[in-house]
Amino acid sequence: MAKAKKGEWVQIHNIVLKAGERAPNLPEETQEVPLELRVRGFITEDAKLGEEVSIKTLIGRTISGTLEEISPSYEHDFGKPVPELLPIGRELKDMLKGGKE
C-alpha cells in the first residue's frame, strides 16, 4: 500500500454529516447521501492510504481525516468551448476602438 511521508501534498476525506442527518429542507435524494469533505494539504506525519491523519492546509489550518490520495492532481476544466462566445473578446476590442458597431 502507498505511503505518504511527512510534508507531502495529500488529500484527506471526512463525512461531515451522515445520510439522514442533513437539513430537512433539502431534496430527498440529497438527504439520502452523506455530506462529504475533501481537503488538500501537507501531511504532518508518515501514513498509509486509509489511515487517519492530520494535514496543514495552505492557509495554515490543521484538519484531520482519512488519507485518500498522495500527490493529488487537479482534474477539473471549464468544458468545451462555446463557439458563439469565442469571437466576443475580439469584437469588443473592435467596438471599443470604434472600428465595429
MMTF fields as JSON, N, C-alpha, C and O atoms, coordinates in Angstrom:
{
  "mmtfVersion": "1.0.0",
  "mmtfProducer": "UNKNOWN",
  "numBonds": 403,
  "numAtoms": 404,
  "numGroups": 101,
  "numChains": 1,
  "numModels": 1,
  "chainsPerModel": [1],
  "groupsPerChain": [101],
  "chainIdList": ["A"],
  "bondAtomList": [4, 2, 8, 6, 12, 10, 16, 14, 20, 18, 24, 22, 28, 26, 32, 30, 36, 34, 40, 38, 44, 42, 48, 46, 52, 50, 56, 54, 60, 58, 64, 62, 68, 66, 72, 70, 76, 74, 80, 78, 84, 82, 88, 86, 92, 90, 96, 94, 100, 98, 104, 102, 108, 106, 112, 110, 116, 114, 120, 118, 124, 122, 128, 126, 132, 130, 136, 134, 140, 138, 144, 142, 148, 146, 152, 150, 156, 154, 160, 158, 164, 162, 168, 166, 172, 170, 176, 174, 180, 178, 184, 182, 188, 186, 192, 190, 196, 194, 200, 198, 204, 202, 208, 206, 212, 210, 216, 214, 220, 218, 224, 222, 228, 226, 232, 230, 236, 234, 240, 238, 244, 242, 248, 246, 252, 250, 256, 254, 260, 258, 264, 262, 268, 266, 272, 270, 276, 274, 280, 278, 284, 282, 288, 286, 292, 290, 296, 294, 300, 298, 304, 302, 308, 306, 312, 310, 316, 314, 320, 318, 324, 322, 328, 326, 332, 330, 336, 334, 340, 338, 344, 342, 348, 346, 352, 350, 356, 354, 360, 358, 364, 362, 368, 366, 372, 370, 376, 374, 380, 378, 384, 382, 388, 386, 392, 390, 396, 394, 400, 398],
  "bondOrderList": [1, 1, 1, 1, 1, 1, 1, 1, 1, 1, 1, 1, 1, 1, 1, 1, 1, 1, 1, 1, 1, 1, 1, 1, 1, 1, 1, 1, 1, 1, 1, 1, 1, 1, 1, 1, 1, 1, 1, 1, 1, 1, 1, 1, 1, 1, 1, 1, 1, 1, 1, 1, 1, 1, 1, 1, 1, 1, 1, 1, 1, 1, 1, 1, 1, 1, 1, 1, 1, 1, 1, 1, 1, 1, 1, 1, 1, 1, 1, 1, 1, 1, 1, 1, 1, 1, 1, 1, 1, 1, 1, 1, 1, 1, 1, 1, 1, 1, 1, 1],
  "groupList": [{"groupName": "MET", "atomNameList": ["N", "CA", "C", "O"], "elementList": ["N", "C", "C", "O"], "formalChargeList": [0, 0, 0, 0], "bondAtomList": [1, 0, 2, 1, 3, 2], "bondOrderList": [1, 1, 2], "singleLetterCode": "M", "chemCompType": "L-PEPTIDE LINKING"}, {"groupName": "ALA", "atomNameList": ["N", "CA", "C", "O"], "elementList": ["N", "C", "C", "O"], "formalChargeList": [0, 0, 0, 0], "bondAtomList": [1, 0, 2, 1, 3, 2], "bondOrderList": [1, 1, 2], "singleLetterCode": "A", "chemCompType": "L-PEPTIDE LINKING"}, {"groupName": "LYS", "atomNameList": ["N", "CA", "C", "O"], "elementList": ["N", "C", "C", "O"], "formalChargeList": [0, 0, 0, 0], "bondAtomList": [1, 0, 2, 1, 3, 2], "bondOrderList": [1, 1, 2], "singleLetterCode": "K", "chemCompType": "L-PEPTIDE LINKING"}, {"groupName": "GLY", "atomNameList": ["N", "CA", "C", "O"], "elementList": ["N", "C", "C", "O"], "formalChargeList": [0, 0, 0, 0], "bondAtomList": [1, 0, 2, 1, 3, 2], "bondOrderList": [1, 1, 2], "singleLetterCode": "G", "chemCompType": "PEPTIDE LINKING"}, {"groupName": "GLU", "atomNameList": ["N", "CA", "C", "O"], "elementList": ["N", "C", "C", "O"], "formalChargeList": [0, 0, 0, 0], "bondAtomList": [1, 0, 2, 1, 3, 2], "bondOrderList": [1, 1, 2], "singleLetterCode": "E", "chemCompType": "L-PEPTIDE LINKING"}, {"groupName": "TRP", "atomNameList": ["N", "CA", "C", "O"], "elementList": ["N", "C", "C", "O"], "formalChargeList": [0, 0, 0, 0], "bondAtomList": [1, 0, 2, 1, 3, 2], "bondOrderList": [1, 1, 2], "singleLetterCode": "W", "chemCompType": "L-PEPTIDE LINKING"}, {"groupName": "VAL", "atomNameList": ["N", "CA", "C", "O"], "elementList": ["N", "C", "C", "O"], "formalChargeList": [0, 0, 0, 0], "bondAtomList": [1, 0, 2, 1, 3, 2], "bondOrderList": [1, 1, 2], "singleLetterCode": "V", "chemCompType": "L-PEPTIDE LINKING"}, {"groupName": "GLN", "atomNameList": ["N", "CA", "C", "O"], "elementList": ["N", "C", "C", "O"], "formalChargeList": [0, 0, 0, 0], "bondAtomList": [1, 0, 2, 1, 3, 2], "bondOrderList": [1, 1, 2], "singleLetterCode": "Q", "chemCompType": "L-PEPTIDE LINKING"}, {"groupName": "ILE", "atomNameList": ["N", "CA", "C", "O"], "elementList": ["N", "C", "C", "O"], "formalChargeList": [0, 0, 0, 0], "bondAtomList": [1, 0, 2, 1, 3, 2], "bondOrderList": [1, 1, 2], "singleLetterCode": "I", "chemCompType": "L-PEPTIDE LINKING"}, {"groupName": "HIS", "atomNameList": ["N", "CA", "C", "O"], "elementList": ["N", "C", "C", "O"], "formalChargeList": [0, 0, 0, 0], "bondAtomList": [1, 0, 2, 1, 3, 2], "bondOrderList": [1, 1, 2], "singleLetterCode": "H", "chemCompType": "L-PEPTIDE LINKING"}, {"groupName": "ASN", "atomNameList": ["N", "CA", "C", "O"], "elementList": ["N", "C", "C", "O"], "formalChargeList": [0, 0, 0, 0], "bondAtomList": [1, 0, 2, 1, 3, 2], "bondOrderList": [1, 1, 2], "singleLetterCode": "N", "chemCompType": "L-PEPTIDE LINKING"}, {"groupName": "LEU", "atomNameList": ["N", "CA", "C", "O"], "elementList": ["N", "C", "C", "O"], "formalChargeList": [0, 0, 0, 0], "bondAtomList": [1, 0, 2, 1, 3, 2], "bondOrderList": [1, 1, 2], "singleLetterCode": "L", "chemCompType": "L-PEPTIDE LINKING"}, {"groupName": "ARG", "atomNameList": ["N", "CA", "C", "O"], "elementList": ["N", "C", "C", "O"], "formalChargeList": [0, 0, 0, 0], "bondAtomList": [1, 0, 2, 1, 3, 2], "bondOrderList": [1, 1, 2], "singleLetterCode": "R", "chemCompType": "L-PEPTIDE LINKING"}, {"groupName": "PRO", "atomNameList": ["N", "CA", "C", "O"], "elementList": ["N", "C", "C", "O"], "formalChargeList": [0, 0, 0, 0], "bondAtomList": [1, 0, 2, 1, 3, 2], "bondOrderList": [1, 1, 2], "singleLetterCode": "P", "chemCompType": "L-PEPTIDE LINKING"}, {"groupName": "THR", "atomNameList": ["N", "CA", "C", "O"], "elementList": ["N", "C", "C", "O"], "formalChargeList": [0, 0, 0, 0], "bondAtomList": [1, 0, 2, 1, 3, 2], "bondOrderList": [1, 1, 2], "singleLetterCode": "T", "chemCompType": "L-PEPTIDE LINKING"}, {"groupName": "PHE", "atomNameList": ["N", "CA", "C", "O"], "elementList": ["N", "C", "C", "O"], "formalChargeList": [0, 0, 0, 0], "bondAtomList": [1, 0, 2, 1, 3, 2], "bondOrderList": [1, 1, 2], "singleLetterCode": "F", "chemCompType": "L-PEPTIDE LINKING"}, {"groupName": "ASP", "atomNameList": ["N", "CA", "C", "O"], "elementList": ["N", "C", "C", "O"], "formalChargeList": [0, 0, 0, 0], "bondAtomList": [1, 0, 2, 1, 3, 2], "bondOrderList": [1, 1, 2], "singleLetterCode": "D", "chemCompType": "L-PEPTIDE LINKING"}, {"groupName": "SER", "atomNameList": ["N", "CA", "C", "O"], "elementList": ["N", "C", "C", "O"], "formalChargeList": [0, 0, 0, 0], "bondAtomList": [1, 0, 2, 1, 3, 2], "bondOrderList": [1, 1, 2], "singleLetterCode": "S", "chemCompType": "L-PEPTIDE LINKING"}, {"groupName": "TYR", "atomNameList": ["N", "CA", "C", "O"], "elementList": ["N", "C", "C", "O"], "formalChargeList": [0, 0, 0, 0], "bondAtomList": [1, 0, 2, 1, 3, 2], "bondOrderList": [1, 1, 2], "singleLetterCode": "Y", "chemCompType": "L-PEPTIDE LINKING"}],
  "groupTypeList": [0, 1, 2, 1, 2, 2, 3, 4, 5, 6, 7, 8, 9, 10, 8, 6, 11, 2, 1, 3, 4, 12, 1, 13, 10, 11, 13, 4, 4, 14, 7, 4, 6, 13, 11, 4, 11, 12, 6, 12, 3, 15, 8, 14, 4, 16, 1, 2, 11, 3, 4, 4, 6, 17, 8, 2, 14, 11, 8, 3, 12, 14, 8, 17, 3, 14, 11, 4, 4, 8, 17, 13, 17, 18, 4, 9, 16, 15, 3, 2, 13, 6, 13, 4, 11, 11, 13, 8, 3, 12, 4, 11, 2, 16, 0, 11, 2, 3, 3, 2, 4],
  "groupIdList": [1, 2, 3, 4, 5, 6, 7, 8, 9, 10, 11, 12, 13, 14, 15, 16, 17, 18, 19, 20, 21, 22, 23, 24, 25, 26, 27, 28, 29, 30, 31, 32, 33, 34, 35, 36, 37, 38, 39, 40, 41, 42, 43, 44, 45, 46, 47, 48, 49, 50, 51, 52, 53, 54, 55, 56, 57, 58, 59, 60, 61, 62, 63, 64, 65, 66, 67, 68, 69, 70, 71, 72, 73, 74, 75, 76, 77, 78, 79, 80, 81, 82, 83, 84, 85, 86, 87, 88, 89, 90, 91, 92, 93, 94, 95, 96, 97, 98, 99, 100, 101],
  "secStructList": [7, 7, 3, 3, 7, 6, 6, 7, 3, 3, 3, 3, 3, 3, 3, 3, 3, 7, 6, 6, 1, 1, 7, 6, 6, 1, 7, 2, 2, 2, 2, 6, 1, 7, 3, 3, 3, 3, 3, 3, 3, 3, 3, 1, 1, 7, 3, 3, 6, 6, 1, 3, 3, 3, 3, 3, 7, 6, 6, 1, 7, 3, 3, 3, 3, 3, 3, 3, 3, 3, 1, 7, 7, 7, 7, 7, 7, 7, 7, 1, 7, 7, 6, 6, 6, 6, 6, 2, 2, 2, 2, 2, 2, 2, 2, 2, 2, 6, 1, 7, 7],
  "xCoordList": [0.845, 0.0, 0.887, 1.952, 0.411, 1.183, 1.301, 0.399, 2.431, 2.697, 3.091, 3.879, 2.539, 2.893, 3.9, 3.788, 4.873, 5.873, 5.51, 4.905, 5.884, 5.615, 6.008, 7.102, 5.105, 5.371, 4.882, 4.9, 4.442, 3.945, 2.556, 1.795, 2.239, 0.933, -0.035, 0.2, -1.13, -2.082, -3.51, -3.75, -4.442, -5.867, -6.476, -6.235, -7.283, -7.99, -9.492, -9.966, -10.223, -11.674, -12.334, -11.813, -13.483, -14.292, -15.76, -16.158, -16.563, -18.007, -18.429, -18.261, -18.969, -19.379, -20.727, -20.903, -21.677, -22.995, -23.37, -23.221, -23.854, -24.296, -25.649, -26.366, -25.979, -27.3, -28.336, -28.188, -29.365, -30.376, -30.122, -31.039, -28.896, -28.579, -28.633, -28.441, -28.892, -28.86, -30.145, -31.148, -30.123, -31.263, -32.527, -32.47, -33.671, -34.917, -35.445, -36.274, -34.98, -35.47, -34.732, -35.047, -33.758, -33.043, -33.892, -34.742, -33.67, -34.385, -34.11, -33.036, -35.089, -34.985, -33.734, -33.056, -33.428, -32.251, -30.954, -29.967, -30.932, -29.749, -29.649, -28.552, -30.772, -30.784, -30.326, -29.86, -30.454, -30.129, -28.643, -28.236, -27.831, -26.389, -25.654, -26.161, -24.476, -23.734, -23.152, -22.927, -22.915, -22.195, -20.714, -20.278, -19.949, -18.534, -17.633, -18.005, -16.45, -15.457, -14.138, -13.68, -13.548, -12.207, -11.342, -11.725, -10.17, -9.273, -7.861, -7.458, -7.12, -5.715, -4.798, -5.12, -3.646, -2.664, -1.425, -1.258, -0.562, 0.699, 0.535, 0.176, 0.798, 0.608, 1.621, 2.774, 1.175, 2.026, 2.791, 3.629, 2.511, 3.233, 3.197, 2.322, 4.128, 4.106, 2.84, 2.428, 2.219, 0.997, 0.723, 1.242, -0.109, -0.546, -1.947, -2.704, -2.276, -3.626, -4.639, -4.438, -5.728, -6.777, -6.612, -7.534, -5.456, -5.232, -5.74, -5.821, -6.081, -6.464, -5.202, -4.238, -5.216, -4.043, -4.475, -5.661, -3.495, -3.702, -2.919, -1.848, -3.474, -2.77, -2.771, -3.59, -1.851, -1.825, -2.114, -1.387, -3.184, -3.593, -2.706, -1.886, -2.872, -2.078, -2.302, -1.421, -3.486, -3.735, -3.411, -3.678, -2.828, -2.342, -3.296, -2.971, -4.473, -5.402, -4.929, -4.38, -5.139, -4.849, -6.178, -7.079, -6.294, -7.531, -7.186, -6.148, -8.054, -7.859, -8.865, -9.968, -8.468, -9.35, -8.642, -7.512, -9.306, -8.754, -7.899, -8.36, -6.652, -5.76, -6.331, -6.473, -6.655, -7.324, -6.418, -6.528, -5.526, -4.696, -3.381, -3.33, -2.316, -0.991, -0.678, -0.883, -0.19, 0.1, -1.109, -0.998, -2.266, -3.456, -3.284, -2.636, -3.872, -3.815, -5.167, -6.176, -5.173, -6.424, -6.989, -6.292, -8.253, -8.853, -10.026, -10.703, -10.285, -11.418, -11.018, -9.839, -12.013, -11.8, -13.059, -14.0, -13.082, -14.232, -15.091, -15.909, -14.901, -15.724, -15.262, -14.233, -16.046, -15.721, -16.024, -16.927, -15.261, -15.524, -16.918, -17.41, -17.537, -18.835, -18.549, -18.107, -18.792, -18.415, -18.945, -18.252, -20.154, -20.744, -20.003, -20.062, -19.309, -18.613, -17.17, -16.59, -16.594, -15.178, -14.824, -13.792, -15.623, -15.22, -15.54, -15.203, -16.172, -16.624, -15.484, -15.623, -14.374, -13.257, -12.749, -12.513, -12.578, -12.09, -13.124, -12.768, -14.409, -15.471, -15.544, -15.728, -15.404, -15.452, -14.293, -14.481, -13.101, -11.946, -12.199, -11.914, -12.737, -13.04, -14.063, -13.937, -15.079, -16.108, -15.526, -15.867, -14.642, -14.052, -13.088, -12.93, -12.463, -11.583, -12.376, -11.83, -13.676, -14.518, -14.534, -15.038, -13.999, -13.916, -15.169, -15.485, -15.888, -17.038, -18.196, -17.99, -19.403, -20.572, -21.471, -22.504],
  "yCoordList": [-1.183, 0.0, 1.243, 1.271, 2.278, 3.512, 4.215, 4.164, 4.865, 5.547, 6.998, 7.272, 7.917, 9.333, 9.661, 9.197, 10.457, 10.891, 12.287, 13.091, 12.547, 13.847, 14.977, 14.973, 15.943, 17.09, 16.946, 17.92, 15.751, 15.559, 16.163, 16.288, 16.536, 17.076, 15.906, 14.986, 15.945, 14.837, 15.359, 16.558, 14.442, 14.753, 13.849, 12.642, 14.459, 13.677, 13.745, 14.574, 12.854, 12.742, 12.611, 11.945, 13.252, 13.166, 13.113, 13.645, 12.481, 12.566, 13.638, 13.452, 14.741, 15.839, 15.52, 15.666, 15.084, 14.671, 13.361, 13.224, 12.404, 11.129, 11.326, 12.289, 10.382, 10.403, 10.372, 9.622, 11.175, 11.242, 12.33, 12.7, 12.86, 13.936, 15.307, 16.333, 15.312, 16.564, 17.356, 16.814, 18.624, 19.519, 18.976, 18.456, 19.094, 18.539, 19.267, 18.717, 20.496, 21.234, 20.888, 21.446, 19.98, 19.55, 18.561, 17.884, 18.465, 17.45, 16.056, 15.796, 15.171, 13.822, 13.08, 12.428, 13.179, 12.458, 13.01, 12.28, 14.28, 14.856, 14.39, 14.108, 14.303, 13.846, 12.4, 11.987, 11.635, 10.206, 9.907, 8.75, 10.929, 10.719, 11.559, 12.604, 11.128, 11.9, 13.182, 13.274, 14.165, 15.368, 15.067, 14.838, 15.069, 14.693, 15.907, 16.898, 15.818, 16.873, 16.275, 15.255, 16.921, 16.547, 17.797, 18.86, 17.66, 18.798, 18.373, 17.237, 19.294, 19.033, 19.859, 20.975, 19.271, 19.965, 19.111, 18.086, 19.536, 18.851, 17.957, 18.427, 16.672, 15.698, 15.954, 16.298, 15.783, 16.112, 14.911, 15.068, 13.714, 12.507, 11.468, 11.525, 10.528, 9.438, 8.608, 8.37, 8.165, 7.36, 6.622, 6.97, 5.59, 4.808, 5.254, 5.784, 5.028, 5.319, 4.634, 3.485, 5.323, 4.769, 5.042, 4.798, 5.545, 5.841, 7.242, 8.114, 7.442, 8.762, 9.6, 9.166, 10.802, 11.677, 13.116, 13.443, 13.962, 15.405, 16.036, 15.562, 17.118, 17.874, 19.335, 19.781, 20.072, 21.53, 22.104, 21.836, 22.896, 23.453, 24.623, 25.084, 25.103, 26.239, 27.5, 28.356, 27.625, 28.819, 28.571, 29.423, 27.39, 27.127, 26.399, 26.199, 25.996, 25.25, 23.808, 23.241, 23.215, 21.801, 21.054, 21.382, 20.054, 19.292, 17.809, 17.403, 17.002, 15.551, 14.859, 15.358, 13.705, 12.9, 11.652, 11.378, 10.894, 9.664, 9.996, 10.674, 9.52, 9.762, 9.069, 7.847, 9.87, 9.36, 9.315, 8.405, 10.293, 10.365, 11.06, 11.986, 10.599, 11.189, 11.917, 11.363, 13.138, 13.992, 14.098, 13.78, 14.542, 14.639, 15.696, 16.722, 15.426, 16.39, 17.069, 16.582, 18.189, 18.882, 18.306, 18.237, 17.895, 17.222, 17.988, 17.472, 19.196, 19.957, 20.759, 21.015, 21.143, 22.049, 22.89, 22.772, 23.719, 24.584, 24.091, 24.838, 22.827, 22.249, 22.65, 23.304, 22.245, 22.545, 24.008, 24.595, 24.601, 25.997, 26.147, 25.249, 27.293, 27.612, 28.474, 29.614, 27.951, 28.674, 30.104, 31.0, 30.327, 31.664, 32.667, 33.87, 32.187, 33.083, 33.379, 34.365, 32.547, 32.699, 34.06, 34.621, 34.62, 35.9, 37.136, 38.246, 36.984, 38.146, 39.085, 40.3, 38.556, 39.414, 40.274, 41.468, 39.683, 40.417, 41.472, 42.606, 41.08, 42.015, 43.192, 44.329, 42.942, 44.01, 44.983, 46.195, 44.464, 45.333, 46.237, 47.434, 45.655, 46.449, 47.534, 48.666, 47.187, 48.178, 49.305, 50.471, 48.959, 49.96, 50.885, 52.056, 50.349, 51.172, 52.018, 52.92, 51.726, 52.491, 51.921, 52.566, 50.733, 50.138, 49.404, 49.383, 48.807, 47.98, 48.332, 48.62, 48.315, 48.592, 47.404, 47.452],
  "zCoordList": [0.0, 0.0, 0.0, 0.617, -0.718, -0.837, 0.51, 1.346, 0.688, 1.948, 1.669, 0.764, 2.451, 2.348, 3.437, 4.571, 3.075, 4.04, 4.555, 3.845, 5.771, 6.409, 5.455, 4.89, 5.285, 4.426, 3.002, 2.251, 2.603, 1.244, 1.071, 2.031, -0.168, -0.539, -0.675, -1.457, 0.094, 0.11, 0.136, 0.277, -0.001, 0.129, 1.182, 1.202, 2.071, 3.083, 2.813, 2.036, 3.473, 3.29, 4.653, 5.547, 4.801, 6.013, 5.639, 4.603, 6.466, 6.365, 7.376, 8.582, 6.899, 7.773, 8.402, 9.611, 7.583, 8.061, 7.384, 6.17, 8.157, 7.6, 6.926, 7.198, 6.034, 5.412, 6.538, 7.503, 6.413, 7.458, 8.481, 9.213, 8.558, 9.494, 8.827, 9.479, 7.538, 6.789, 6.976, 7.44, 6.621, 6.826, 6.166, 5.052, 6.848, 6.324, 5.088, 4.362, 4.836, 3.667, 2.379, 1.328, 2.433, 1.234, 0.454, 1.034, -0.871, -1.64, -1.073, -0.53, -1.207, -0.633, -1.109, -0.314, -2.412, -2.924, -2.347, -2.255, -1.957, -1.306, 0.135, 0.617, 0.829, 2.222, 2.348, 3.41, 1.28, 1.321, 1.168, 1.267, 0.928, 0.788, 1.826, 2.237, 2.258, 3.261, 2.659, 1.452, 3.529, 3.131, 3.347, 4.475, 2.264, 2.323, 2.174, 1.546, 2.757, 2.704, 2.234, 2.749, 1.259, 0.812, 0.89, 0.404, 1.508, 1.712, 1.351, 1.599, 0.766, 0.414, 1.301, 1.707, 1.584, 2.402, 2.589, 1.927, 3.489, 3.75, 4.971, 6.05, 4.793, 5.869, 6.983, 6.724, 8.217, 9.369, 9.922, 10.81, 9.405, 9.848, 8.728, 7.864, 8.732, 7.756, 7.959, 9.094, 6.857, 6.971, 5.674, 4.613, 5.787, 4.627, 4.228, 5.041, 2.96, 2.492, 3.387, 3.782, 3.713, 4.55, 6.031, 6.81, 6.434, 7.854, 8.195, 7.33, 9.473, 9.968, 10.135, 10.766, 9.567, 9.601, 9.834, 9.791, 10.08, 10.131, 8.999, 8.619, 8.465, 7.419, 7.803, 8.607, 7.225, 7.371, 5.992, 5.036, 5.894, 4.607, 4.214, 5.008, 2.987, 2.516, 3.338, 3.409, 3.967, 4.79, 6.259, 7.106, 6.569, 7.911, 8.843, 10.014, 8.353, 9.206, 9.343, 8.399, 10.514, 10.723, 10.729, 11.502, 9.869, 9.711, 9.727, 9.205, 10.327, 10.37, 9.468, 9.241, 8.96, 8.124, 7.661, 8.067, 6.811, 6.257, 5.041, 4.123, 5.03, 3.899, 2.663, 2.63, 1.651, 0.464, -0.763, -1.585, -0.889, -2.092, -1.777, -0.968, -2.43, -2.285, -3.587, -4.667, -3.499, -4.659, -5.589, -6.773, -5.073, -5.917, -7.004, -6.798, -8.155, -9.254, -9.387, -8.877, -10.073, -10.35, -11.644, -12.656, -11.606, -12.757, -13.345, -14.235, -12.879, -13.39, -14.625, -14.865, -15.39, -16.506, -16.684, -15.9, -17.685, -17.907, -19.064, -19.6, -19.449, -20.506, -21.891, -22.059, -22.882, -24.274, -24.574, -23.978, -25.508, -25.862, -26.477, -27.16, -26.222, -26.814, -28.04, -27.896, -29.248, -30.478, -30.533, -31.015, -30.05, -30.096, -29.214, -29.467, -28.183, -27.261, -27.676, -27.223, -28.52, -28.874, -29.483, -29.112, -30.397, -31.009, -30.17, -30.582, -29.018, -28.243, -27.861, -28.001, -27.389, -26.988, -28.121, -27.939, -29.282, -30.461, -30.891, -31.213, -30.891, -31.285, -30.323, -30.757, -29.028, -28.038, -28.22, -28.125, -28.478, -28.713, -29.909, -29.867, -30.973, -32.168, -31.856, -32.323, -31.065, -30.716, -29.871, -30.069, -28.925, -28.062, -28.835, -28.49, -29.863, -30.703, -31.681, -32.316, -31.804, -32.721, -34.116, -35.036, -34.3, -35.641, -36.063, -37.253, -35.147, -35.489, -34.579, -33.4, -35.102, -34.256, -34.182, -33.515]
}
